[in-house]
Amino acid sequence: MVKTNSLVTTGKSPEQLRLDLQVAVEREIDGVGMGVLSDGTPFLNIRGLARMCGVDHANIIRITADWLENPDKARVKKIRELVRDQGADDTVAFMAVVKDGTIQHAVPAAVCMAVLEYYAFEAGTSNEAAAKSYRTLARKGFNDFIYAQVGYNPSGAASVAWKQFHDRVSLTYDTVPPGYFSVFKEIASMLVTMMREGASLGEKFIPDISVGSHWAKYWKAENLDIIHGERIQYEHNYPQYFPQALSNPQPAYCYPDDALPEFRKWVREEYLPKKFGPYLNSKVAQKQIGAAQAAKAIEAFKPKALN
């Protein structure tokens, strides 16, 4: 079941449900919700735009609800005119995309800039917040501003995966107790190789969970705690923009350093040749990685012949 957020839509609504798009990355900075869609389109959400305008979000909801009224209400008529002045499409106030079963309303650049310009200079009342926001975005460029704030590189969606990987690394840098290793940090080179082959790792594509699950089963089946000592739990945290962060810290196992050679051998001889392919194929079916990228990743981990 798909749920909507605070924006209620009607038959006259400008909502355009885009099942072909996803939220690639999003953040909330100083109360401003922003992000980038999977096609590279930067956006503000309804509350984020309201925050930048210095108005209650109900005002932005009313604007979008009145967007296609006939005849146009004066405020919406002016804002749509400002959208057209940018050479943009004024028929859609936002794009509705599904994220985690909830409809997210992404307001594109031209509409955001038009609404800001209206509140800053056309509404008939002084609004320093809107004027400041408008000048900032006009000076830096809406796209560049959003890309910089959320760490998105428009040259490719893989850049989002790199940022998410870096953010995860920074959160686990010193959390594993001395004398133990974590699966996530140990397979970092494997994750890097996958990203170089085009895998968009992220909140739904977390290979270390697969490796960790299979390794834990092997650990218990082989009674490796008798040989290497007991594994222990540590606090593993996800970046705040991951849905998993809602239950941070996540309890995760780390293993005695004495077991590290055996872990590496297991990855090389068991996981990669027997588990890795089926795991990637499941992610292809879930559209988390393209078939071509999966094939390249599998090829990258095949044993290299000696010259």
SELO-332232 format. One line per 2 residues: number of its first residue (from 0); their letters; for each residue x, y, z of N, C-alpha, C. Coordinates in nm, 3 decimals. Layout:
BEGIN
NUM = a = X:Y:Z:X:Y:Z:X:Y:Z  ... .
REM end
This chain:
BEGIN
0 = mv = 0.085:-0.120:0.000:0.000:0.000:0.000:0.088:0.124:0.000  0.058:0.219:-0.088:0.134:0.343:-0.095:0.065:0.450:-0.012 .
2 = kt = 0.139:0.509:0.077:0.086:0.615:0.161:0.134:0.750:0.110  0.057:0.855:0.137:0.102:0.989:0.105:0.151:1.055:0.231 .
4 = ns = 0.234:1.161:0.215:0.275:1.236:0.332:0.174:1.346:0.357  0.216:1.460:0.411:0.120:1.560:0.457:0.041:1.626:0.346 .
6 = lv = 0.083:1.612:0.221:0.013:1.678:0.111:-0.103:1.592:0.062  -0.225:1.643:0.072:-0.343:1.571:0.024:-0.372:1.615:-0.118 .
8 = tt = -0.390:1.520:-0.208:-0.409:1.554:-0.348:-0.552:1.527:-0.391  -0.593:1.595:-0.497:-0.727:1.580:-0.550:-0.719:1.556:-0.699 .
10 = gk = -0.838:1.542:-0.761:-0.841:1.521:-0.905:-0.786:1.638:-0.982  -0.788:1.759:-0.921:-0.736:1.877:-0.988:-0.589:1.902:-0.956 .
12 = sp = -0.533:1.813:-0.879:-0.396:1.831:-0.834:-0.297:1.819:-0.949  -0.182:1.890:-0.939:-0.078:1.877:-1.041:0.010:1.756:-1.017 .
14 = eq = -0.030:1.668:-0.925:0.055:1.554:-0.893:0.080:1.469:-1.016  0.205:1.429:-1.032:0.243:1.341:-1.142:0.321:1.227:-1.079 .
16 = lr = 0.256:1.113:-1.055:0.320:1.001:-0.991:0.419:0.937:-1.089  0.545:0.937:-1.051:0.650:0.888:-1.138:0.708:0.760:-1.081 .
18 = ld = 0.655:0.647:-1.124:0.705:0.519:-1.075:0.840:0.484:-1.135  0.877:0.557:-1.243:1.006:0.531:-1.306:1.120:0.603:-1.236 .
20 = lq = 1.088:0.689:-1.139:1.191:0.764:-1.068:1.198:0.721:-0.922  1.316:0.736:-0.864:1.336:0.710:-0.723:1.413:0.827:-0.663 .
22 = va = 1.410:0.838:-0.533:1.494:0.936:-0.464:1.633:0.875:-0.451  1.730:0.931:-0.523:1.866:0.877:-0.521:1.936:0.912:-0.391 .
24 = ve = 1.918:1.035:-0.345:1.981:1.079:-0.221:1.901:1.197:-0.168  1.887:1.206:-0.037:1.820:1.321:0.022:1.877:1.348:0.160 .
26 = re = 1.867:1.476:0.200:1.915:1.518:0.330:1.826:1.631:0.380  1.831:1.654:0.510:1.767:1.771:0.567:1.876:1.854:0.632 .
28 = id = 1.892:1.977:0.584:1.998:2.065:0.633:1.934:2.192:0.685  1.954:2.220:0.812:1.893:2.336:0.876:1.742:2.340:0.855 .
30 = gv = 1.680:2.223:0.861:1.536:2.215:0.845:1.487:2.217:0.702  1.577:2.221:0.606:1.540:2.224:0.464:1.560:2.086:0.404 .
32 = gm = 1.449:2.019:0.367:1.457:1.888:0.304:1.486:1.903:0.156  1.587:1.833:0.108:1.630:1.845:-0.032:1.686:1.712:-0.077 .
34 = gv = 1.702:1.697:-0.207:1.758:1.574:-0.258:1.771:1.574:-0.409  1.802:1.456:-0.462:1.820:1.438:-0.606:1.748:1.311:-0.645 .
36 = ls = 1.670:1.317:-0.754:1.602:1.199:-0.806:1.698:1.114:-0.888  1.656:0.993:-0.918:1.744:0.899:-0.987:1.782:0.943:-1.128 .
38 = dg = 1.708:1.038:-1.186:1.746:1.089:-1.318:1.832:1.214:-1.308  1.875:1.249:-1.184:1.962:1.364:-1.164:1.890:1.494:-1.135 .
40 = tp = 1.756:1.491:-1.126:1.679:1.612:-1.101:1.688:1.652:-0.953  1.741:1.771:-0.922:1.745:1.817:-0.783:1.609:1.872:-0.740 .
42 = fl = 1.581:1.865:-0.612:1.449:1.911:-0.566:1.455:1.958:-0.421  1.353:2.032:-0.383:1.321:2.059:-0.243:1.189:1.988:-0.214 .
44 = ni = 1.171:1.943:-0.090:1.038:1.892:-0.058:0.950:2.008:-0.013  0.823:1.979:0.013:0.727:2.086:0.045:0.773:2.166:0.167 .
46 = rg = 0.811:2.095:0.272:0.853:2.164:0.394:0.985:2.238:0.375  1.073:2.180:0.294:1.200:2.247:0.268:1.180:2.379:0.195 .
48 = la = 1.092:2.379:0.094:1.064:2.501:0.021:0.999:2.605:0.112  0.907:2.560:0.196:0.843:2.653:0.289:0.945:2.716:0.384 .
50 = rm = 1.039:2.634:0.430:1.143:2.684:0.520:1.228:2.791:0.452  1.265:2.766:0.327:1.346:2.864:0.255:1.267:2.990:0.225 .
52 = cg = 1.134:2.977:0.212:1.049:3.094:0.186:1.015:3.170:0.315  1.041:3.107:0.429:1.007:3.172:0.556:0.857:3.175:0.581 .
54 = vd = 0.784:3.074:0.530:0.638:3.070:0.549:0.599:2.933:0.603  0.478:2.922:0.653:0.428:2.793:0.700:0.408:2.701:0.580 .
56 = ha = 0.436:2.572:0.599:0.428:2.481:0.485:0.286:2.470:0.429  0.186:2.506:0.509:0.048:2.505:0.460:0.031:2.600:0.342 .
58 = ni = 0.108:2.707:0.339:0.101:2.801:0.226:0.146:2.735:0.097  0.252:2.655:0.104:0.302:2.588:-0.016:0.204:2.479:-0.059 .
60 = ir = 0.143:2.412:0.039:0.043:2.310:0.006:-0.074:2.373:-0.069  -0.118:2.491:-0.023:-0.230:2.558:-0.091:-0.192:2.599:-0.233 .
62 = it = -0.069:2.643:-0.251:-0.024:2.681:-0.386:-0.029:2.561:-0.479  0.024:2.447:-0.434:0.024:2.329:-0.521:-0.117:2.276:-0.544 .
64 = ad = -0.202:2.288:-0.442:-0.341:2.241:-0.457:-0.419:2.326:-0.556  -0.383:2.456:-0.564:-0.452:2.549:-0.654:-0.388:2.558:-0.792 .
66 = wl = -0.285:2.479:-0.816:-0.200:2.496:-0.934:-0.277:2.490:-1.065  -0.373:2.400:-1.076:-0.445:2.383:-1.201:-0.590:2.429:-1.193 .
68 = en = -0.620:2.514:-1.095:-0.755:2.569:-1.087:-0.783:2.656:-1.209  -0.907:2.659:-1.251:-0.947:2.741:-1.366:-1.071:2.822:-1.329 .
70 = pd = -1.062:2.953:-1.326:-0.945:3.034:-1.362:-0.839:3.033:-1.253  -0.717:3.069:-1.294:-0.606:3.073:-1.199:-0.633:3.173:-1.089 .
72 = ka = -0.596:3.136:-0.967:-0.595:3.234:-0.860:-0.475:3.325:-0.880  -0.486:3.449:-0.835:-0.385:3.551:-0.865:-0.245:3.507:-0.826 .
74 = rv = -0.232:3.449:-0.707:-0.098:3.410:-0.659:-0.039:3.301:-0.749  -0.117:3.199:-0.776:-0.068:3.089:-0.858:-0.042:3.136:-1.001 .
76 = kk = -0.128:3.222:-1.052:-0.109:3.275:-1.188:0.025:3.344:-1.200  0.062:3.424:-1.099:0.190:3.495:-1.102:0.306:3.397:-1.092 .
78 = ir = 0.295:3.299:-1.004:0.405:3.203:-0.987:0.424:3.121:-1.114  0.316:3.080:-1.176:0.329:3.004:-1.301:0.391:3.090:-1.411 .
80 = el = 0.359:3.218:-1.410:0.422:3.311:-1.505:0.572:3.316:-1.482  0.614:3.318:-1.356:0.756:3.321:-1.322:0.825:3.190:-1.363 .
82 = vr = 0.752:3.079:-1.357:0.807:2.953:-1.405:0.830:2.960:-1.555  0.732:3.010:-1.628:0.745:3.021:-1.774:0.856:3.116:-1.813 .
84 = dq = 0.878:3.220:-1.734:0.986:3.315:-1.763:1.123:3.246:-1.761  1.131:3.133:-1.691:1.256:3.057:-1.686:1.267:2.958:-1.802 .
86 = ga = 1.163:2.959:-1.889:1.161:2.865:-2.000:1.126:2.725:-1.957  1.058:2.712:-1.842:1.028:2.580:-1.786:0.880:2.548:-1.799 .
88 = dd = 0.847:2.422:-1.776:0.709:2.373:-1.781:0.634:2.418:-1.657  0.522:2.487:-1.677:0.446:2.538:-1.563:0.323:2.453:-1.532 .
90 = tv = 0.312:2.336:-1.596:0.192:2.255:-1.576:0.201:2.161:-1.456  0.320:2.139:-1.405:0.339:2.046:-1.294:0.411:2.117:-1.180 .
92 = af = 0.349:2.119:-1.064:0.409:2.186:-0.949:0.510:2.100:-0.877  0.493:1.970:-0.885:0.586:1.879:-0.820:0.577:1.742:-0.886 .
94 = ma = 0.676:1.660:-0.859:0.674:1.520:-0.902:0.656:1.435:-0.779  0.565:1.340:-0.786:0.540:1.250:-0.675:0.611:1.118:-0.703 .
96 = vv = 0.703:1.080:-0.616:0.777:0.955:-0.632:0.760:0.872:-0.506  0.768:0.742:-0.522:0.747:0.652:-0.409:0.881:0.617:-0.346 .
98 = kd = 0.890:0.635:-0.215:1.011:0.597:-0.141:0.967:0.526:-0.013  1.007:0.400:-0.001:0.972:0.319:0.116:0.821:0.316:0.139 .
100 = gt = 0.744:0.305:0.029:0.601:0.294:0.040:0.528:0.423:0.067  0.601:0.534:0.070:0.541:0.665:0.095:0.565:0.756:-0.025 .
102 = iq = 0.464:0.834:-0.061:0.480:0.928:-0.172:0.556:1.051:-0.124  0.667:1.079:-0.190:0.747:1.198:-0.162:0.717:1.301:-0.270 .
104 = ha = 0.698:1.426:-0.231:0.667:1.532:-0.326:0.792:1.615:-0.351  0.844:1.602:-0.472:0.968:1.668:-0.510:0.936:1.790:-0.596 .
106 = vp = 0.967:1.907:-0.543:0.940:2.032:-0.615:1.064:2.067:-0.696  1.054:2.074:-0.830:1.171:2.096:-0.914:1.221:2.240:-0.908 .
108 = aa = 1.338:2.261:-0.968:1.409:2.387:-0.957:1.326:2.507:-0.999  1.265:2.501:-1.118:1.196:2.619:-1.171:1.080:2.661:-1.080 .
110 = vc = 1.008:2.563:-1.027:0.896:2.596:-0.938:0.948:2.652:-0.807  1.053:2.592:-0.753:1.113:2.644:-0.629:1.157:2.789:-0.647 .
112 = ma = 1.227:2.817:-0.756:1.277:2.952:-0.778:1.162:3.050:-0.798  1.057:3.007:-0.866:0.942:3.095:-0.889:0.870:3.126:-0.758 .
114 = vl = 0.852:3.026:-0.674:0.786:3.048:-0.545:0.870:3.140:-0.457  1.000:3.117:-0.455:1.090:3.203:-0.378:1.086:3.347:-0.429 .
116 = ey = 1.089:3.363:-0.561:1.085:3.497:-0.619:0.954:3.567:-0.585  0.846:3.492:-0.587:0.716:3.550:-0.553:0.717:3.602:-0.409 .
118 = ya = 0.757:3.518:-0.315:0.756:3.560:-0.175:0.858:3.670:-0.146  0.968:3.671:-0.221:1.072:3.771:-0.197:1.036:3.908:-0.253 .
120 = fe = 0.971:3.910:-0.371:0.955:4.038:-0.439:0.814:4.070:-0.488  0.725:3.971:-0.490:0.595:3.993:-0.553:0.477:3.986:-0.456 .
122 = ag = 0.497:3.935:-0.338:0.384:3.908:-0.249:0.328:4.032:-0.183  0.400:4.144:-0.190:0.350:4.268:-0.134:0.386:4.290:0.012 .
124 = ts = 0.454:4.194:0.073:0.501:4.210:0.210:0.650:4.178:0.215  0.719:4.240:0.309:0.863:4.217:0.321:0.890:4.074:0.370 .
126 = ne = 0.979:4.005:0.301:1.013:3.868:0.339:1.163:3.849:0.318  1.240:3.880:0.420:1.386:3.875:0.409:1.436:3.731:0.393 .
128 = aa = 1.367:3.635:0.455:1.409:3.495:0.444:1.401:3.448:0.299  1.290:3.479:0.232:1.274:3.439:0.093:1.373:3.512:0.004 .
130 = ak = 1.394:3.641:0.030:1.488:3.719:-0.051:1.630:3.664:-0.038  1.669:3.630:0.085:1.804:3.576:0.108:1.820:3.442:0.039 .
132 = sy = 1.719:3.355:0.051:1.725:3.224:-0.013:1.730:3.237:-0.164  1.646:3.327:-0.217:1.642:3.346:-0.363:1.778:3.393:-0.415 .
134 = rt = 1.838:3.488:-0.345:1.969:3.540:-0.390:2.076:3.432:-0.381  2.072:3.352:-0.276:2.170:3.245:-0.261:2.160:3.144:-0.374 .
136 = la = 2.037:3.102:-0.406:2.019:3.003:-0.511:2.044:3.063:-0.649  2.009:3.190:-0.668:2.035:3.255:-0.797:2.185:3.270:-0.820 .
138 = rk = 2.256:3.300:-0.712:2.401:3.320:-0.724:2.474:3.188:-0.748  2.439:3.086:-0.673:2.508:2.957:-0.683:2.450:2.865:-0.788 .
140 = gf = 2.325:2.891:-0.827:2.257:2.801:-0.919:2.187:2.692:-0.839  2.058:2.673:-0.864:1.980:2.577:-0.786:2.041:2.437:-0.793 .
142 = nd = 2.070:2.391:-0.914:2.123:2.256:-0.930:2.254:2.238:-0.855  2.348:2.331:-0.876:2.478:2.320:-0.812:2.466:2.327:-0.660 .
144 = fi = 2.375:2.410:-0.611:2.356:2.424:-0.467:2.309:2.293:-0.406  2.206:2.232:-0.465:2.153:2.107:-0.411:2.257:1.995:-0.423 .
146 = ya = 2.322:1.986:-0.540:2.424:1.883:-0.558:2.531:1.892:-0.450  2.577:2.015:-0.423:2.683:2.034:-0.323:2.635:1.998:-0.184 .
148 = qv = 2.511:2.035:-0.151:2.460:2.011:-0.016:2.443:1.861:0.013  2.400:1.785:-0.087:2.375:1.642:-0.062:2.491:1.555:-0.108 .
150 = gy = 2.597:1.616:-0.165:2.713:1.539:-0.207:2.692:1.458:-0.332  2.617:1.514:-0.426:2.586:1.442:-0.549:2.671:1.495:-0.664 .
152 = np = 2.728:1.403:-0.741:2.805:1.440:-0.859:2.722:1.410:-0.982  2.678:1.511:-1.058:2.589:1.486:-1.172:2.651:1.407:-1.285 .
154 = sg = 2.781:1.377:-1.277:2.844:1.299:-1.384:2.798:1.154:-1.383  2.730:1.112:-1.275:2.681:0.975:-1.271:2.624:0.941:-1.136 .
156 = aa = 2.523:0.853:-1.134:2.459:0.815:-1.009:2.553:0.740:-0.918  2.660:0.680:-0.973:2.753:0.606:-0.890:2.816:0.695:-0.784 .
158 = sv = 2.822:0.830:-0.812:2.880:0.921:-0.714:2.802:0.920:-0.584  2.671:0.896:-0.593:2.591:0.886:-0.472:2.637:0.766:-0.390 .
160 = aw = 2.663:0.655:-0.460:2.710:0.536:-0.392:2.844:0.561:-0.323  2.932:0.637:-0.390:3.062:0.669:-0.329:3.042:0.750:-0.201 .
162 = kq = 2.954:0.849:-0.205:2.932:0.930:-0.085:2.875:0.845:0.028  2.777:0.760:-0.005:2.718:0.676:0.099:2.822:0.580:0.158 .
164 = fh = 2.908:0.528:0.072:3.016:0.441:0.119:3.110:0.518:0.211  3.151:0.636:0.169:3.241:0.718:0.252:3.178:0.751:0.387 .
166 = dr = 3.048:0.785:0.384:2.980:0.820:0.509:2.974:0.700:0.603  2.952:0.581:0.547:2.950:0.462:0.631:3.087:0.433:0.689 .
168 = vs = 3.190:0.449:0.608:3.327:0.426:0.655:3.360:0.519:0.771  3.321:0.647:0.757:3.353:0.745:0.861:3.285:0.711:0.994 .
170 = lt = 3.167:0.647:0.986:3.094:0.613:1.108:3.146:0.486:1.174  3.222:0.405:1.101:3.273:0.280:1.157:3.424:0.282:1.179 .
172 = yd = 3.483:0.399:1.158:3.629:0.408:1.160:3.690:0.354:1.290  3.635:0.394:1.405:3.696:0.355:1.533:3.597:0.288:1.628 .
174 = tv = 3.496:0.221:1.570:3.393:0.161:1.656:3.423:0.016:1.691  3.506:-0.052:1.613:3.538:-0.192:1.640:3.646:-0.199:1.747 .
176 = pp = 3.624:-0.276:1.852:3.723:-0.285:1.960:3.857:-0.338:1.911  3.968:-0.297:1.973:4.100:-0.350:1.937:4.104:-0.502:1.950 .
178 = gy = 4.168:-0.566:1.853:4.178:-0.710:1.857:4.070:-0.781:1.779  3.981:-0.703:1.714:3.871:-0.761:1.639:3.861:-0.692:1.503 .
180 = fs = 3.797:-0.761:1.409:3.772:-0.702:1.277:3.623:-0.708:1.246  3.577:-0.614:1.163:3.437:-0.614:1.119:3.430:-0.655:0.973 .
182 = vf = 3.320:-0.719:0.937:3.301:-0.763:0.799:3.298:-0.643:0.705  3.228:-0.534:0.745:3.216:-0.417:0.657:3.353:-0.360:0.620 .
184 = ke = 3.437:-0.337:0.720:3.567:-0.278:0.692:3.657:-0.375:0.617  3.644:-0.504:0.646:3.732:-0.602:0.583:3.700:-0.618:0.434 .
186 = ia = 3.574:-0.602:0.394:3.541:-0.620:0.252:3.531:-0.487:0.179  3.586:-0.382:0.237:3.579:-0.249:0.175:3.634:-0.251:0.033 .
188 = sm = 3.743:-0.323:0.010:3.801:-0.326:-0.125:3.706:-0.393:-0.223  3.629:-0.491:-0.176:3.531:-0.556:-0.261:3.420:-0.458:-0.299 .
190 = lv = 3.375:-0.377:-0.202:3.271:-0.278:-0.229:3.320:-0.174:-0.329  3.445:-0.131:-0.313:3.502:-0.033:-0.406:3.505:-0.089:-0.548 .
192 = tm = 3.546:-0.214:-0.560:3.549:-0.277:-0.692:3.410:-0.281:-0.754  3.310:-0.312:-0.674:3.173:-0.318:-0.726:3.126:-0.181:-0.773 .
194 = mr = 3.158:-0.076:-0.697:3.117:0.059:-0.738:3.187:0.101:-0.865  3.312:0.063:-0.881:3.384:0.096:-1.003:3.322:0.027:-1.125 .
196 = eg = 3.254:-0.084:-1.101:3.187:-0.155:-1.210:3.044:-0.106:-1.230  3.003:-0.003:-1.154:2.873:0.058:-1.176:2.764:0.020:-1.079 .
198 = as = 2.798:-0.054:-0.972:2.697:-0.091:-0.874:2.662:0.031:-0.788  2.533:0.060:-0.776:2.489:0.173:-0.695:2.457:0.125:-0.553 .
200 = lg = 2.562:0.107:-0.473:2.541:0.065:-0.336:2.465:0.173:-0.261  2.388:0.134:-0.163:2.311:0.233:-0.089:2.224:0.167:0.016 .
202 = ek = 2.116:0.236:0.050:2.032:0.190:0.160:1.963:0.058:0.133  1.945:0.020:0.005:1.878:-0.106:-0.028:1.975:-0.211:-0.082 .
204 = fi = 2.097:-0.171:-0.106:2.198:-0.261:-0.165:2.320:-0.255:-0.075  2.325:-0.344:0.025:2.429:-0.342:0.127:2.497:-0.479:0.128 .
206 = pd = 2.597:-0.502:0.043:2.658:-0.635:0.030:2.717:-0.690:0.159  2.764:-0.605:0.249:2.825:-0.658:0.371:2.725:-0.735:0.456 .
208 = is = 2.595:-0.706:0.440:2.494:-0.783:0.512:2.493:-0.926:0.460  2.503:-0.942:0.328:2.507:-1.076:0.269:2.631:-1.150:0.314 .
210 = vg = 2.747:-1.085:0.304:2.872:-1.150:0.346:2.866:-1.185:0.494  2.821:-1.090:0.575:2.816:-1.112:0.719:2.724:-1.226:0.758 .
212 = sh = 2.610:-1.238:0.689:2.514:-1.343:0.719:2.571:-1.481:0.687  2.632:-1.494:0.570:2.690:-1.623:0.531:2.810:-1.658:0.619 .
214 = wa = 2.891:-1.560:0.653:3.008:-1.584:0.738:2.964:-1.626:0.878  2.859:-1.565:0.930:2.809:-1.601:1.063:2.763:-1.747:1.066 .
216 = ky = 2.696:-1.790:0.959:2.652:-1.929:0.952:2.773:-2.023:0.946  2.873:-1.986:0.869:2.994:-2.067:0.860:3.067:-2.071:0.994 .
218 = wk = 3.074:-1.957:1.060:3.140:-1.947:1.191:3.077:-2.044:1.291  2.945:-2.045:1.296:2.877:-2.132:1.392:2.885:-2.279:1.351 .
220 = ae = 2.871:-2.305:1.221:2.874:-2.444:1.174:3.009:-2.509:1.199  3.115:-2.430:1.189:3.251:-2.483:1.205:3.304:-2.467:1.348 .
222 = nl = 3.219:-2.413:1.437:3.259:-2.392:1.577:3.392:-2.317:1.587  3.403:-2.210:1.510:3.530:-2.136:1.506:3.559:-2.059:1.634 .
224 = di = 3.457:-2.040:1.718:3.484:-1.973:1.845:3.576:-2.057:1.933  3.572:-2.190:1.917:3.660:-2.277:1.995:3.805:-2.257:1.952 .
226 = ih = 3.824:-2.230:1.823:3.959:-2.215:1.770:4.013:-2.074:1.792  3.928:-1.973:1.764:3.977:-1.834:1.761:3.929:-1.749:1.878 .
228 = ge = 3.834:-1.797:1.955:3.777:-1.717:2.062:3.639:-1.665:2.024  3.567:-1.614:2.120:3.430:-1.568:2.098:3.425:-1.441:2.014 .
230 = ri = 3.327:-1.435:1.927:3.297:-1.309:1.860:3.219:-1.222:1.958  3.221:-1.091:1.937:3.148:-1.000:2.024:3.070:-0.901:1.937 .
232 = qy = 2.977:-0.830:2.000:2.900:-0.730:1.928:2.956:-0.591:1.950  2.940:-0.506:1.849:2.978:-0.365:1.860:2.865:-0.283:1.800 .
234 = eh = 2.871:-0.153:1.818:2.766:-0.064:1.768:2.799:-0.017:1.627  2.718:-0.060:1.532:2.734:-0.019:1.393:2.625:0.082:1.359 .
236 = ny = 2.665:0.199:1.314:2.568:0.305:1.282:2.563:0.331:1.132  2.441:0.356:1.083:2.422:0.395:0.944:2.410:0.547:0.936 .
238 = pq = 2.447:0.608:0.823:2.428:0.752:0.806:2.284:0.792:0.831  2.261:0.912:0.879:2.129:0.956:0.921:2.026:0.954:0.809 .
240 = yf = 2.070:0.962:0.683:1.975:0.962:0.573:1.939:0.820:0.526  1.998:0.717:0.588:1.957:0.579:0.562:1.834:0.549:0.649 .
242 = pq = 1.734:0.478:0.596:1.620:0.441:0.680:1.660:0.353:0.798  1.771:0.276:0.781:1.817:0.191:0.890:1.864:0.272:1.011 .
244 = al = 1.892:0.402:0.988:1.942:0.487:1.097:1.837:0.507:1.206  1.709:0.482:1.174:1.604:0.499:1.274:1.625:0.409:1.394 .
246 = sn = 1.695:0.297:1.374:1.721:0.206:1.486:1.868:0.201:1.522  1.944:0.305:1.485:2.084:0.315:1.529:2.089:0.319:1.682 .
248 = pq = 2.196:0.262:1.742:2.301:0.183:1.679:2.257:0.040:1.652  2.306:-0.014:1.541:2.273:-0.151:1.504:2.374:-0.246:1.570 .
250 = pa = 2.329:-0.351:1.639:2.423:-0.448:1.694:2.480:-0.534:1.581  2.610:-0.538:1.570:2.675:-0.617:1.466:2.791:-0.695:1.530 .
252 = yc = 2.824:-0.808:1.471:2.932:-0.889:1.525:3.067:-0.848:1.466  3.166:-0.850:1.551:3.304:-0.841:1.506:3.376:-0.966:1.555 .
254 = yp = 3.483:-1.001:1.490:3.547:-1.130:1.511:3.693:-1.113:1.552  3.747:-1.209:1.628:3.887:-1.198:1.671:3.982:-1.187:1.553 .
256 = dd = 4.084:-1.104:1.569:4.182:-1.088:1.462:4.247:-1.221:1.422  4.254:-1.314:1.516:4.315:-1.444:1.485:4.241:-1.515:1.372 .
258 = al = 4.113:-1.481:1.354:4.033:-1.547:1.252:4.042:-1.478:1.116  4.114:-1.368:1.108:4.117:-1.290:0.985:4.170:-1.370:0.865 .
260 = pe = 4.280:-1.444:0.878:4.325:-1.523:0.762:4.219:-1.623:0.714  4.147:-1.684:0.810:4.044:-1.780:0.771:3.927:-1.710:0.704 .
262 = fr = 3.893:-1.590:0.752:3.784:-1.514:0.689:3.819:-1.481:0.544  3.941:-1.435:0.523:3.981:-1.398:0.388:3.982:-1.518:0.294 .
264 = kw = 4.028:-1.631:0.347:4.027:-1.754:0.267:3.884:-1.795:0.234  3.795:-1.783:0.333:3.653:-1.817:0.312:3.591:-1.728:0.205 .
266 = vr = 3.618:-1.597:0.210:3.566:-1.506:0.108:3.615:-1.547:-0.029  3.744:-1.576:-0.038:3.806:-1.609:-0.166:3.758:-1.743:-0.221 .
268 = ee = 3.743:-1.844:-0.134:3.714:-1.979:-0.182:3.568:-2.021:-0.170  3.491:-1.952:-0.084:3.353:-1.992:-0.063:3.253:-1.884:-0.108 .
270 = yl = 3.269:-1.763:-0.053:3.168:-1.661:-0.080:3.170:-1.616:-0.227  3.285:-1.575:-0.275:3.290:-1.520:-0.411:3.250:-1.622:-0.518 .
272 = pk = 3.301:-1.744:-0.515:3.263:-1.838:-0.621:3.124:-1.899:-0.605  3.068:-1.903:-0.482:2.944:-1.975:-0.461:2.825:-1.887:-0.420 .
274 = kf = 2.850:-1.777:-0.352:2.741:-1.696:-0.297:2.724:-1.562:-0.368  2.834:-1.509:-0.419:2.834:-1.373:-0.473:2.746:-1.361:-0.596 .
276 = gp = 2.757:-1.456:-0.689:2.677:-1.451:-0.811:2.527:-1.453:-0.783  2.478:-1.550:-0.704:2.335:-1.550:-0.672:2.289:-1.423:-0.602 .
278 = yl = 2.376:-1.368:-0.516:2.339:-1.243:-0.447:2.321:-1.130:-0.548  2.417:-1.114:-0.639:2.406:-1.007:-0.739:2.286:-1.029:-0.831 .
280 = ns = 2.261:-1.153:-0.866:2.146:-1.181:-0.953:2.015:-1.143:-0.884  2.008:-1.161:-0.753:1.888:-1.120:-0.680:1.872:-0.969:-0.683 .
282 = kv = 1.985:-0.898:-0.681:1.980:-0.752:-0.686:1.947:-0.702:-0.826  1.985:-0.777:-0.928:1.944:-0.744:-1.065:1.793:-0.755:-1.075 .
284 = aq = 1.737:-0.861:-1.018:1.592:-0.881:-1.021:1.519:-0.770:-0.947  1.583:-0.714:-0.843:1.524:-0.604:-0.765:1.556:-0.468:-0.825 .
286 = kq = 1.630:-0.469:-0.940:1.667:-0.347:-1.011:1.758:-0.256:-0.928  1.839:-0.318:-0.843:1.936:-0.243:-0.765:2.070:-0.233:-0.838 .
288 = ig = 2.090:-0.316:-0.939:2.210:-0.312:-1.021:2.172:-0.365:-1.159  2.231:-0.309:-1.262:2.202:-0.355:-1.397:2.268:-0.489:-1.424 .
290 = aa = 2.211:-0.566:-1.515:2.265:-0.698:-1.547:2.408:-0.688:-1.599  2.435:-0.585:-1.681:2.570:-0.569:-1.735:2.670:-0.538:-1.624 .
292 = qa = 2.630:-0.452:-1.530:2.719:-0.417:-1.419:2.743:-0.538:-1.329  2.639:-0.618:-1.307:2.654:-0.739:-1.226:2.753:-0.835:-1.290 .
294 = ak = 2.740:-0.850:-1.422:2.831:-0.941:-1.493:2.975:-0.892:-1.483  2.994:-0.760:-1.493:3.128:-0.705:-1.481:3.184:-0.726:-1.341 .
296 = ai = 3.097:-0.708:-1.238:3.142:-0.726:-1.101:3.182:-0.871:-1.076  3.102:-0.965:-1.126:3.135:-1.107:-1.111:3.267:-1.138:-1.180 .
298 = ea = 3.284:-1.081:-1.301:3.408:-1.105:-1.377:3.529:-1.049:-1.303  3.510:-0.934:-1.236:3.621:-0.868:-1.166:3.675:-0.953:-1.053 .
300 = fk = 3.591:-1.041:-0.996:3.634:-1.121:-0.882:3.673:-1.263:-0.919  3.673:-1.294:-1.049:3.719:-1.426:-1.089:3.871:-1.435:-1.071 .
302 = pk = 3.920:-1.552:-1.031:4.066:-1.567:-1.016:4.139:-1.535:-1.146  4.244:-1.458:-1.135:4.324:-1.421:-1.252:4.426:-1.529:-1.283 .
304 = al = 4.435:-1.562:-1.410:4.533:-1.662:-1.453:4.674:-1.607:-1.441  4.767:-1.692:-1.401:4.907:-1.651:-1.391:4.968:-1.650:-1.531 .
306 = n = 5.049:-1.546:-1.556:5.115:-1.537:-1.687:5.234:-1.633:-1.691 .
REM end
